[in-house]
Amino acid sequence: MKRRFQRSACLCLLLFATSLSLPASDDRYTRDALIEDAYQLRDAIEEAHPDPYLNGGGKIAFHRRFRDLLERIPAEGMTRDGFLNLLGPFVAAVGDSHTAVINAAGQSTPVTLPLQFKIVEEQLVVDRVALEEQRPLIGSLLTAVEDVPLAELIERQGRLRGLENRYGKLAFMIFRTLKTRQNLGQLIPEWTKGGKIEVHLLQPDGSTASVELELLGEPPDQWISPPSAVSMPDTTSSDVAYTFLDSDRTTALLVIRDLMRYREACEMWFADGFDQAEAMTRAAYEHFHQTPAPENREDLLTGVPSATSTIAEMVDEMRAFGTKNLIVDLRGNTGGSSVMREILVYLLFGDRAMRDLDDGYQITKISAHLLEQYAASSLADINAGRTIPLRINDYDFKEEQTYHAERGSQTTPEEEPSLARSPSFWETYRTGKFHSPRWSPARIAAISDPLTFSSGFNVLSGLYSLGAVTVGTPSAQPPNNFGDMLLFELQHTGIQAGVSHKQIVAFPDEPEIGRCLRPEIPLTFEQLAASGFDPNAEVLLALDVLQRSRDGRTRPDRPATRRSDRIEKQVGSPHPSIGERSTSPPSP
């Protein structure tokens, strides 16, 4: 069921990292200037967000918090960093990870813990260390920092940044908050040691340890971690890469690391008139080439790797070798452009599956901010064919209405795919080579972790809908949430901020899954320990799941739902139980 009004960008590029930060400044802004910026932020949230009051106690509570914010601005003014600390809790109370103040205070004074953590079973496990003498700490569980228990740190994190679940709070804490001096101090005001910090650990042998760590000014050249039993594909020249995990090529591994840096995304941003298309495409080019991006748009786009060509090549190789299993690794994929989902589904399952893919629906808030950011759209475009046109501040319910109207439909109206605006995809699509499934592996596993977010999560949910078994750790992304970030800048301080403009309902009939798509095969601490704390323990777990499926021991059955009933129409399989689809090699 294809979305009728679908954006190509579902951005969370600024959730866990940002390249748009301003340098730290000791300059003090006047109270009047800060009040104006605060009002600009409040107005943008109210004008663009579908429902900024839902998670924070209602409209009056929202405005009470705003008034409290204003009254806390001192008469003598504040620095930008101080103002950021003031804005953070106000925006966090919206309870939406795509609505945020983006510039993290103190980003020009980074600190790095000499320990890095992996999130497993709602706990933080040390999986990398900076120094050889710290190697025995690998596999330890973090229990406290500066005598503040982990549970309290998680609660504090939720008050500093809008995040929807515990996994998001853990992820943001270790990938963002604990990496800048000012954010660390804001989370743990008890920390007064300056260059050192004390952590409390539960070690693999059951003993406890309190370790005082010296903070690093920058990450080490190379982290120390256990060796991996998995040979991962090289993502130096593309964030989309694949390899085969055995000599007879029974199992393929496709890694999709990032959705900001592939050509089809860039082409769609330009086609949508997205006001940051140029900057993002240049950033993608320079990431892979380490040289200044060319000015010519054609050369610029050509220099960004194409996901379509890489995945099509993989499918052709799987066809040639009769590959039975596919593992799609989405760990660490914090999002970008959502069109990857359609590209992958088309190349694996064909045109009908792509057109019938059950995306749920989105309700869009129409605002001046939306129309300014996407210059290729206008009210006239949105209102085409409507009896009663929408106005600014209205909501577009067309997708929801269409979705429910087509619930029992056996057919999908034929229309040109939205990806027709991507020349790199369209060049392959128009050949018809992949319209019928060219090679659909019998067993597919999709790996997630808390950083499988936004558009990265969209790929995960699409594969889940088509029968893939999910493996790993839950995403910080709730399937039913707010999203698609609009970016803006506060007039006086230059602070970057973002606000959601859509309500996304990916699982209309499954509210429990809508709150959290939990992997059917979760990675446990015991499994991680049994692997020797292998950095790719999830891949090993997926391999084991696929092996057991081949032997007839499949994952637990899913409850029957309208969504699962659609699988047979999409890929010709019964209720999704891995190992059921035929993979007899087709004729060349």
C-alpha positions as CSV (number, residue, x, y, z in Angstrom):
1,M,0.0,0.0,0.0
2,K,2.1,2.8,-1.3
3,R,2.1,6.2,0.4
4,R,0.6,8.9,-1.7
5,F,2.4,11.9,-0.3
6,Q,5.8,10.5,0.6
7,R,8.9,12.6,1.3
8,S,12.2,11.2,0.3
9,A,13.9,12.5,3.4
10,C,13.2,11.2,6.8
11,L,16.0,12.9,8.7
12,C,17.6,12.1,12.0
13,L,21.1,12.9,10.8
14,L,21.5,15.1,13.8
15,L,20.2,12.8,16.5
16,F,23.5,11.3,17.6
17,A,26.1,13.4,15.8
18,T,26.1,16.7,13.9
19,S,28.4,18.6,11.6
20,L,26.4,21.8,11.8
21,S,27.7,22.8,15.3
22,L,28.9,26.3,16.1
23,P,32.1,26.9,18.0
24,A,31.8,27.3,21.7
25,S,31.5,31.0,22.6
26,D,31.9,33.0,25.8
27,D,30.0,35.9,24.2
28,R,27.0,36.9,26.2
29,Y,23.7,37.5,24.5
30,T,21.3,40.1,25.9
31,R,18.2,38.9,27.6
32,D,16.0,40.5,25.0
33,A,17.8,38.6,22.2
34,L,17.5,35.3,24.1
35,I,13.8,35.9,24.7
36,E,13.2,36.4,21.0
37,D,15.1,33.2,20.2
38,A,13.0,31.3,22.7
39,Y,9.8,32.6,21.2
40,Q,11.0,31.6,17.7
41,L,11.7,28.1,19.0
42,R,8.4,27.8,20.7
43,D,6.5,29.2,17.7
44,A,8.3,26.8,15.3
45,I,7.4,23.8,17.4
46,E,3.7,24.8,17.7
47,E,3.4,25.7,14.0
48,A,5.2,22.7,12.5
49,H,4.8,19.8,15.0
50,P,1.6,17.6,14.6
51,D,1.0,17.4,18.4
52,P,3.7,18.9,20.7
53,Y,1.4,18.6,23.7
54,L,0.7,14.9,23.6
55,N,3.6,13.6,25.7
56,G,4.1,16.6,27.9
57,G,0.8,17.0,29.8
58,G,-1.1,19.2,27.4
59,K,-1.0,22.7,26.0
60,I,-1.2,24.5,29.3
61,A,1.7,22.5,30.6
62,F,3.7,23.3,27.5
63,H,3.2,27.0,27.9
64,R,3.9,26.8,31.7
65,R,7.3,25.3,30.9
66,F,7.9,28.0,28.3
67,R,7.1,30.7,30.8
68,D,9.4,29.1,33.4
69,L,12.1,29.1,30.7
70,L,11.8,32.8,30.1
71,E,11.9,33.6,33.8
72,R,15.1,31.7,34.1
73,I,17.0,34.0,31.6
74,P,19.0,36.3,33.8
75,A,18.8,40.1,33.4
76,E,22.5,40.2,32.4
77,G,21.9,37.7,29.6
78,M,23.6,34.3,29.0
79,T,26.2,32.6,26.8
80,R,25.0,30.5,24.0
81,D,26.1,27.3,25.9
82,G,24.2,28.4,28.9
83,F,21.1,29.1,26.8
84,L,21.4,25.7,25.2
85,N,21.3,24.1,28.7
86,L,18.1,26.1,29.4
87,L,16.4,25.2,26.1
88,G,17.2,21.4,26.3
89,P,14.7,20.4,29.0
90,F,11.9,22.5,27.5
91,V,12.2,20.8,24.1
92,A,12.9,17.4,25.7
93,A,9.5,17.6,27.4
94,V,7.8,17.3,24.0
95,G,8.9,13.7,24.2
96,D,9.9,13.4,20.5
97,S,13.4,12.4,19.4
98,H,13.0,14.2,16.1
99,T,12.2,17.5,17.8
100,A,15.4,18.9,19.4
101,V,17.9,21.6,19.9
102,I,20.7,20.3,17.7
103,N,23.8,22.2,18.8
104,A,25.1,20.4,21.8
105,A,26.7,22.8,24.3
106,G,30.5,22.5,24.6
107,Q,31.0,20.6,21.3
108,S,34.3,22.3,20.8
109,T,35.6,20.9,24.1
110,P,35.1,17.1,23.5
111,V,36.1,14.5,26.0
112,T,36.2,10.8,25.4
113,L,35.8,8.0,27.9
114,P,38.5,5.5,27.4
115,L,35.8,2.8,27.5
116,Q,33.1,2.3,24.8
117,F,29.9,0.5,25.4
118,K,27.5,-1.8,23.7
119,I,23.8,-1.8,24.6
120,V,22.5,-5.3,25.4
121,E,19.4,-6.2,27.4
122,E,19.0,-2.5,28.5
123,Q,22.5,-2.6,30.0
124,L,25.8,-1.0,29.0
125,V,28.5,-3.6,28.3
126,V,32.2,-2.4,27.8
127,D,33.1,-3.6,24.3
128,R,36.1,-1.4,23.5
129,V,38.9,0.2,25.5
130,A,41.6,2.8,24.7
131,L,44.5,1.2,26.5
132,E,45.9,-2.3,26.6
133,E,45.9,-2.4,30.4
134,Q,42.2,-1.8,30.3
135,R,41.5,-4.9,28.2
136,P,40.4,-7.0,31.2
137,L,37.4,-4.5,31.6
138,I,35.9,-5.7,28.3
139,G,32.6,-7.5,29.0
140,S,32.0,-5.6,32.2
141,L,28.6,-4.0,32.9
142,L,28.4,-0.3,33.8
143,T,26.5,0.1,37.1
144,A,27.2,3.7,38.0
145,V,29.3,6.8,37.2
146,E,30.5,9.0,40.0
147,D,28.2,7.0,42.4
148,V,25.2,7.9,40.3
149,P,23.4,4.6,39.4
150,L,22.8,3.8,35.8
151,A,19.0,3.8,36.3
152,E,19.2,7.4,37.6
153,L,21.5,8.4,34.7
154,I,18.9,7.1,32.2
155,E,16.1,9.1,33.9
156,R,18.3,12.2,33.8
157,Q,19.0,11.7,30.2
158,G,15.3,11.6,29.4
159,R,14.9,15.0,31.0
160,L,17.6,16.5,28.9
161,R,16.6,15.2,25.5
162,G,13.3,14.0,24.1
163,L,13.7,10.2,23.6
164,E,10.9,7.7,23.4
165,N,12.3,4.6,25.1
166,R,15.1,3.3,27.4
167,Y,17.2,2.2,24.4
168,G,17.2,5.8,23.0
169,K,18.2,7.2,26.4
170,L,21.1,4.7,26.7
171,A,22.2,5.3,23.1
172,F,22.1,9.1,23.3
173,M,23.9,9.0,26.6
174,I,26.9,7.0,25.4
175,F,27.1,8.4,21.9
176,R,26.5,12.1,22.7
177,T,26.1,13.2,26.3
178,L,29.2,11.5,27.6
179,K,31.4,12.9,24.8
180,T,31.4,16.6,25.6
181,R,32.6,18.2,28.8
182,Q,29.6,20.4,29.3
183,N,27.0,17.8,28.5
184,L,28.8,15.4,30.9
185,G,28.6,18.0,33.6
186,Q,25.0,18.6,32.9
187,L,24.1,14.9,33.2
188,I,26.3,14.4,36.3
189,P,26.7,17.6,38.3
190,E,28.4,15.4,41.0
191,W,31.4,15.1,38.6
192,T,34.0,17.6,39.9
193,K,37.3,15.9,39.0
194,G,37.9,17.7,35.7
195,G,40.2,15.4,33.8
196,K,39.1,12.2,35.5
197,I,35.9,10.3,36.2
198,E,35.0,7.3,38.3
199,V,33.0,4.4,36.9
200,H,31.6,1.4,38.7
201,L,31.6,-1.9,36.9
202,L,30.3,-5.4,37.4
203,Q,33.0,-7.6,35.8
204,P,32.4,-10.9,33.9
205,D,33.6,-13.0,36.8
206,G,31.0,-11.4,39.1
207,S,33.3,-9.1,41.0
208,T,32.8,-5.4,41.2
209,A,35.3,-2.7,40.4
210,S,35.5,1.1,40.8
211,V,37.9,2.5,38.3
212,E,39.1,6.1,38.0
213,L,39.5,6.9,34.3
214,E,41.5,9.7,32.7
215,L,39.4,11.4,30.1
216,L,40.9,11.7,26.6
217,G,40.8,14.9,24.5
218,E,40.2,12.9,21.4
219,P,39.5,9.2,20.6
220,P,42.5,6.9,20.2
221,D,43.8,6.1,16.8
222,Q,42.5,2.6,17.2
223,W,40.2,1.1,19.9
224,I,41.1,-2.2,21.5
225,S,38.4,-4.9,21.1
226,P,38.2,-8.6,20.9
227,P,38.8,-10.2,17.5
228,S,35.7,-11.0,15.4
229,A,34.9,-14.3,13.8
230,V,33.1,-12.4,11.1
231,S,34.9,-10.8,8.1
232,M,32.8,-7.8,7.5
233,P,32.5,-6.0,4.1
234,D,34.6,-2.9,3.5
235,T,32.5,0.3,3.8
236,T,35.4,2.7,3.0
237,S,34.0,3.6,-0.5
238,S,30.3,3.0,0.1
239,D,28.0,2.8,3.1
240,V,26.2,0.0,1.3
241,A,28.4,-3.1,0.9
242,Y,28.1,-6.9,0.8
243,T,30.2,-10.0,1.2
244,F,29.6,-13.8,1.4
245,L,30.2,-15.5,4.7
246,D,31.2,-18.9,3.4
247,S,33.2,-20.3,0.5
248,D,30.2,-21.8,-1.2
249,R,28.3,-18.5,-0.9
250,T,25.3,-20.0,0.9
251,T,24.9,-16.8,3.1
252,A,25.3,-13.2,1.9
253,L,25.8,-10.3,4.3
254,L,24.6,-6.9,3.2
255,V,25.7,-3.9,5.4
256,I,23.7,-0.6,5.2
257,R,25.6,1.7,7.5
258,D,24.2,5.1,6.7
259,L,21.3,6.6,4.7
260,M,22.7,10.1,4.2
261,R,25.4,9.2,1.7
262,Y,24.0,7.3,-1.3
263,R,23.3,8.8,-4.7
264,E,19.6,8.0,-4.9
265,A,19.0,9.9,-1.7
266,C,20.9,12.9,-3.0
267,E,19.0,12.8,-6.3
268,M,15.7,12.7,-4.5
269,W,16.6,15.6,-2.3
270,F,17.4,17.7,-5.3
271,A,14.2,16.6,-7.0
272,D,12.2,17.6,-3.9
273,G,13.8,21.0,-3.8
274,F,15.2,20.2,-0.3
275,D,17.0,23.4,0.8
276,Q,20.0,21.4,2.1
277,A,20.4,19.0,-0.8
278,E,23.5,20.6,-2.1
279,A,25.2,20.7,1.3
280,M,24.4,17.1,2.1
281,T,25.5,15.8,-1.3
282,R,28.8,17.7,-1.0
283,A,29.3,16.2,2.5
284,A,28.6,12.7,1.1
285,Y,31.1,13.2,-1.8
286,E,33.8,14.5,0.6
287,H,33.3,11.7,3.0
288,F,34.2,9.1,0.4
289,H,36.8,11.0,-1.6
290,Q,38.5,13.1,1.1
291,T,38.8,15.9,-1.4
292,P,36.7,19.1,-2.0
293,A,33.5,18.3,-3.9
294,P,33.1,19.5,-7.5
295,E,30.8,22.4,-8.3
296,N,29.2,20.7,-11.2
297,R,26.1,18.8,-10.0
298,E,26.4,15.9,-12.4
299,D,30.0,15.3,-11.3
300,L,29.0,15.7,-7.7
301,L,26.2,13.1,-7.9
302,T,28.4,10.7,-10.0
303,G,31.0,10.8,-7.2
304,V,28.4,9.5,-4.6
305,P,28.0,5.7,-4.6
306,S,24.8,4.2,-5.9
307,A,22.9,1.8,-3.6
308,T,20.9,0.5,-6.6
309,S,23.9,-0.7,-8.5
310,T,25.5,-2.3,-5.4
311,I,22.4,-4.2,-4.3
312,A,21.5,-5.3,-7.9
313,E,25.0,-6.7,-8.2
314,M,24.6,-8.6,-5.0
315,V,21.3,-10.0,-6.2
316,D,22.8,-11.2,-9.5
317,E,25.6,-12.9,-7.6
318,M,23.2,-14.6,-5.2
319,R,21.3,-15.8,-8.2
320,A,24.4,-17.2,-9.9
321,F,25.5,-19.1,-6.8
322,G,22.1,-20.1,-5.5
323,T,22.6,-18.2,-2.2
324,K,20.0,-19.4,0.3
325,N,20.5,-16.9,3.2
326,L,20.7,-13.1,3.4
327,I,21.6,-11.1,6.5
328,V,21.0,-7.4,6.4
329,D,23.0,-5.6,9.0
330,L,21.4,-2.2,10.0
331,R,23.4,-1.6,13.2
332,G,24.4,2.0,13.7
333,N,22.2,3.2,10.8
334,T,20.7,6.4,12.3
335,G,18.8,7.3,9.1
336,G,18.7,9.9,6.3
337,S,16.6,9.2,3.2
338,S,13.8,6.6,3.4
339,V,13.9,5.6,-0.3
340,M,16.4,2.9,0.5
341,R,13.5,0.8,1.7
342,E,11.8,0.8,-1.7
343,I,15.1,0.2,-3.5
344,L,15.9,-2.9,-1.4
345,V,12.4,-4.3,-1.5
346,Y,12.2,-3.8,-5.3
347,L,15.5,-5.5,-6.0
348,L,14.8,-8.4,-3.6
349,F,11.1,-9.0,-4.1
350,G,10.1,-7.2,-7.3
351,D,7.8,-4.4,-8.5
352,R,4.6,-5.7,-7.0
353,A,6.1,-6.1,-3.5
354,M,7.5,-2.6,-3.7
355,R,4.1,-1.2,-4.7
356,D,2.2,-3.2,-2.2
357,L,4.6,-2.6,0.7
358,D,2.5,-1.9,3.8
359,D,4.0,1.4,4.9
360,G,1.2,2.3,7.3
361,Y,0.4,5.9,6.9
362,Q,1.6,9.4,7.8
363,I,-0.4,12.5,8.9
364,T,1.4,15.7,7.8
365,K,1.1,19.1,9.5
366,I,1.0,21.7,6.7
367,S,3.1,24.7,7.8
368,A,5.1,27.5,6.3
369,H,8.3,25.7,7.6
370,L,7.4,22.7,5.6
371,L,6.9,24.6,2.4
372,E,10.0,26.7,2.9
373,Q,12.3,23.6,3.4
374,Y,10.9,21.7,0.4
375,A,10.8,24.3,-2.3
376,A,9.5,21.8,-4.9
377,S,6.2,21.5,-3.0
378,S,3.5,24.0,-2.8
379,L,-0.1,24.2,-1.4
380,A,-1.2,24.0,-5.0
381,D,0.6,20.6,-5.4
382,I,-0.8,19.3,-2.1
383,N,-4.3,20.4,-3.0
384,A,-4.4,18.9,-6.5
385,G,-7.7,17.0,-6.9
386,R,-9.1,18.0,-3.5
387,T,-12.6,19.3,-3.2
388,I,-11.8,21.3,-0.1
389,P,-8.2,22.6,-0.2
390,L,-5.9,22.5,2.8
391,R,-4.5,25.7,4.3
392,I,-1.5,26.5,6.4
393,N,-1.8,24.9,9.8
394,D,-4.1,22.2,8.5
395,Y,-3.4,18.5,8.6
396,D,-3.2,16.2,5.6
397,F,-5.2,13.1,6.4
398,K,-5.2,11.8,2.8
399,E,-2.8,8.9,3.5
400,E,-4.8,7.7,6.5
401,Q,-8.0,7.8,4.6
402,T,-6.5,6.0,1.6
403,Y,-4.9,3.4,3.8
404,H,-8.2,2.5,5.5
405,A,-10.1,2.6,2.2
406,E,-7.8,0.1,0.6
407,R,-7.6,-2.3,3.6
408,G,-9.4,-5.0,1.9
409,S,-8.2,-4.2,-1.6
410,Q,-6.5,-7.0,-3.5
411,T,-4.9,-4.6,-6.0
412,T,-2.9,-1.4,-5.8
413,P,-3.5,1.4,-8.3
414,E,-0.7,1.5,-10.8
415,E,1.2,4.7,-10.7
416,E,4.8,5.8,-11.4
417,P,7.0,5.0,-8.4
418,S,8.2,8.1,-6.5
419,L,11.7,6.8,-7.2
420,A,11.2,7.7,-10.9
421,R,12.8,11.0,-9.8
422,S,16.1,9.2,-9.1
423,P,17.9,8.6,-12.4
424,S,20.2,6.1,-10.8
425,F,17.3,3.9,-9.7
426,W,15.2,4.6,-12.8
427,E,17.9,3.4,-15.1
428,T,17.7,0.0,-13.5
429,Y,13.9,0.0,-13.0
430,R,13.0,0.8,-16.5
431,T,14.8,-2.3,-17.8
432,G,12.2,-4.5,-16.0
433,K,15.0,-6.9,-15.1
434,F,13.9,-7.0,-11.4
435,H,10.2,-6.5,-11.8
436,S,9.7,-10.2,-11.0
437,P,11.8,-11.4,-8.1
438,R,15.1,-12.2,-9.8
439,W,16.4,-14.0,-6.7
440,S,14.7,-13.9,-3.3
441,P,16.7,-15.8,-0.7
442,A,14.7,-18.4,1.3
443,R,15.8,-17.0,4.7
444,I,16.4,-13.4,5.5
445,A,17.6,-12.0,8.9
446,A,17.6,-8.3,9.6
447,I,19.9,-7.1,12.4
448,S,19.1,-4.0,14.5
449,D,20.5,-2.1,17.5
450,P,19.3,1.1,19.3
451,L,21.0,3.2,16.6
452,T,18.9,1.6,13.9
453,F,16.8,4.7,13.7
454,S,14.4,6.8,11.5
455,S,14.9,5.8,7.9
456,G,17.3,3.0,9.0
457,F,14.4,1.7,11.1
458,N,12.1,2.0,8.0
459,V,14.3,-0.5,6.2
460,L,14.1,-2.8,9.2
461,S,10.3,-2.7,9.4
462,G,10.0,-3.2,5.6
463,L,12.0,-6.4,5.8
464,Y,10.1,-7.5,8.9
465,S,6.8,-7.0,6.9
466,L,8.1,-9.3,4.2
467,G,9.0,-12.1,6.5
468,A,12.6,-11.4,7.7
469,V,13.4,-12.6,11.1
470,T,14.7,-9.7,13.3
471,V,17.8,-10.2,15.4
472,G,19.7,-8.1,17.9
473,T,18.6,-5.3,20.2
474,P,15.5,-3.1,19.9
475,S,15.7,0.2,18.1
476,A,15.4,3.5,19.9
477,Q,12.8,4.3,17.2
478,P,9.1,3.6,18.0
479,P,7.4,2.5,14.8
480,N,4.4,4.7,15.7
481,N,5.9,8.1,16.4
482,F,6.6,11.6,15.2
483,G,9.3,12.2,12.6
484,D,10.7,13.8,9.4
485,M,12.7,16.6,10.9
486,L,12.4,20.2,9.6
487,L,15.6,22.2,10.3
488,F,15.8,25.9,11.2
489,E,18.1,28.4,12.9
490,L,17.4,30.7,15.8
491,Q,17.9,34.3,14.7
492,H,20.2,35.8,17.3
493,T,22.3,32.9,18.7
494,G,22.4,30.9,15.4
495,I,21.5,27.7,17.3
496,Q,20.3,24.9,15.0
497,A,17.1,23.2,15.9
498,G,14.7,20.6,14.4
499,V,11.1,19.8,14.7
500,S,9.0,16.9,13.5
501,H,6.2,17.6,11.0
502,K,4.6,14.2,10.6
503,Q,2.9,11.6,12.7
504,I,4.1,8.2,11.4
505,V,1.9,5.2,12.0
506,A,3.8,2.2,10.7
507,F,1.8,-0.5,12.6
508,P,-1.8,0.7,12.8
509,D,-3.2,-2.6,13.9
510,E,-0.4,-3.7,16.3
511,P,-0.1,-1.1,19.1
512,E,2.4,-3.1,21.1
513,I,4.8,-3.4,18.1
514,G,4.0,0.3,17.4
515,R,5.6,1.2,20.7
516,C,8.7,-1.0,20.2
517,L,9.6,-3.5,17.5
518,R,11.5,-6.0,19.6
519,P,13.7,-8.4,17.8
520,E,12.3,-11.9,17.6
521,I,15.7,-13.3,18.4
522,P,17.2,-10.9,21.0
523,L,21.0,-10.8,21.7
524,T,21.4,-11.7,25.4
525,F,24.4,-11.0,27.6
526,E,25.0,-14.7,27.9
527,Q,25.2,-15.0,24.1
528,L,27.5,-12.0,23.8
529,A,29.8,-13.5,26.5
530,A,29.7,-17.0,24.8
531,S,31.0,-15.3,21.6
532,G,34.0,-13.9,23.5
533,F,32.3,-10.5,23.3
534,D,32.7,-10.6,19.5
535,P,32.0,-7.1,18.1
536,N,29.8,-8.8,15.5
537,A,28.0,-11.2,17.9
538,E,24.7,-10.2,16.2
539,V,25.9,-11.6,12.9
540,L,26.9,-14.8,14.5
541,L,23.5,-15.0,16.2
542,A,21.8,-14.4,12.8
543,L,23.9,-17.2,11.2
544,D,22.8,-19.6,14.0
545,V,19.2,-18.6,13.5
546,L,19.3,-19.2,9.8
547,Q,21.1,-22.6,10.4
548,R,18.4,-23.7,12.8
549,S,15.8,-22.6,10.3
550,R,17.3,-24.7,7.6
551,D,17.2,-27.6,10.0
552,G,13.5,-27.0,10.6
553,R,13.8,-25.2,13.9
554,T,12.4,-21.8,13.2
555,R,11.9,-18.7,15.2
556,P,8.7,-18.3,17.3
557,D,5.6,-17.7,15.2
558,R,4.2,-14.2,14.9
559,P,0.6,-13.5,15.7
560,A,-1.6,-13.5,12.7
561,T,-2.3,-9.9,11.6
562,R,-3.6,-8.1,8.6
563,R,0.0,-7.1,7.9
564,S,1.2,-10.7,7.8
565,D,-1.8,-11.7,5.7
566,R,-0.5,-9.5,3.0
567,I,2.8,-11.3,2.7
568,E,1.4,-14.0,0.5
569,K,0.1,-11.4,-2.0
570,Q,3.5,-9.7,-2.0
571,V,6.1,-12.4,-2.3
572,G,4.1,-15.6,-2.9
573,S,4.8,-17.1,0.6
574,P,2.5,-18.2,3.4
575,H,2.6,-16.7,6.9
576,P,6.2,-15.6,7.2
577,S,8.2,-18.4,8.7
578,I,11.8,-18.3,7.4
579,G,12.8,-21.2,5.3
580,E,9.5,-21.5,3.4
581,R,10.3,-19.7,0.1
582,S,11.6,-21.7,-2.7
583,T,15.0,-20.8,-4.0
584,S,15.5,-23.3,-6.9
585,P,17.9,-21.6,-9.2
586,P,16.0,-20.0,-12.1
587,S,17.0,-20.4,-15.7
588,P,19.5,-17.8,-16.8
